[in-house]
Amino acid sequence: MNKLNAVDWIALILVIIGAINWGLVGFFQYDLVKAIFGDMTTMSRIVYDLVGLAGLYLIYLVMVLGRKEM
């Protein structure tokens, strides 16, 4: 079985943070990133960018891990 490295864990944590934020937006109309960093400030945009890049990385990781299992 493959172990996750540090980049994998960081991406996973960022995607979980993004999922929780989207859940808060969907259920309660509350954007936690916006509440912490402001409405589309440089810092909030960095957080959104990192979460998006982490999601793309996890797509790649799933494809690589899926290929190794076959």
N, C-alpha and C positions, 0 to 999 in steps of 0.2 A: 504494500500500500504506500502511496506517495504521501509525504509529509508536506504541509504548507510552509512556505518560507515567509519571511517578514513582509515582503511586498504583497503576498497573497492575503495575509492577515490584515494588513492596512486596508487593502481594497475591500475585503469583506466587512470590516468595521465601518468604512465609509458608506458602503451600500446599505448596511443596516441603519445607519444614521439617516440616510436619504429616505429609506422606506418608512421609518418612524415619522419623519417630517411630513411625508406625503400622507400618511395615515392621519396625522393631526390636522393637516389641511382639509382632507376629505371629511373627517368626522366632525371636527370642531371649528373649521375655518380659521385655524391658528397656525401661522408659519413660524416655527421655532427659530429657524435661521434668521428670518427677518426681525424677530423680536430681539435676538442676541446681537446681530451685527448691523441692523438697519435695512431699509428698503433699497435693495440693489446698490449697496455700497461696494467698494472694491473688495472688501473682506467677504461680504456675502456672495459676491460673484465668484470669488476664489473657491469658497466652500461648494457652491453649486457646480463649478467646473470640476473640482476634484471628485465629487460624488459621481458625476457623469463619466469621467475618465475611469473611475474605479468600476463602474458598471460595464463599460466596454472591455476592460481588462478581465473581468470575471466571465464575460462571454467567451473570450479567448481561452481562459483557464479551463472552463468546462469543456470546450472543444478538445483541448490538448489532453485533459484527463480522460475524456471519453474515448479518444483514439488509443490511449495506452491500455485501456481496459479490454479492448477487442483483441 
